[in-house]
Amino acid sequence: MWIEVKSFTRKIRLDFDDEDEHVWCMLLVPEGSTDQQVLSWASDFFEPPHVDALRAVIEAEAKE
């Protein structure tokens, strides 16, 4: 399974090693969305472990 969060200027793709390798989800977010907005929207659609993984990527990018 993979999920992708995407805007015009940003793309985050996470690959998960699980049973359903043919499933993918994409969340398109408006340009200028804050990280908190993205995580809030993601929590509406993705499972908690997937949101946690997305949060980790967003936090790592913020430190760069």
N, C-alpha and C positions, 0 to 999 in steps of 0.2 A: 504494500500500500504506500502511496505517497500523497502528500498534501502540498499545496502551493498557495502562497499568499502573494498577491501581485497588485501593483499599481503601475502608472506610467514610468516611474523612476526607480522602482524597487521590486525585487523578486526574491522570495525565500522559498526554497523547495526542500522538503524533508522526506527522506525515504525511511520507511519502517519495515523491518524484517518481521513480517507476521504471515498468518495463513492466507490472507486475501491479497495476494500480490498483484491482482489485476484491478484493484479498486484505487481510484484517485479522486481527490476533492480539490477544488480550486475556490479560493475566496478572493474576489476582486474588490479592492478597497479604493475609495476616492483619493485623488492626489491631495497631499497635505494632511492626511490622517495621522494622528499621533500614535505612538506605540501603544498607549493605554486603550485607545479606541480599537486598534487592530486586535489586541488581546481580548477585549470585550466581545467583539464580533466573532472572533474565533471560538470563544467559549460557548457561544450560542450554537455552533455547528459541529465542532470537533470534540472528541473524547478528551477527558482531563489529561491523560498522559501526552497526547498530541499537543495540547495547549502548553503544557509544561516544556516540551521540547522547543516549541516556537518561542516561548518566553526566553529560554536559554540562548537561542540564536539572537534574538533582539537585544538582549542584555550584552552579549559578546560584541555585537556590532556597535553598540553605544560606547563601548570602552575603546574602540579603535580610533 
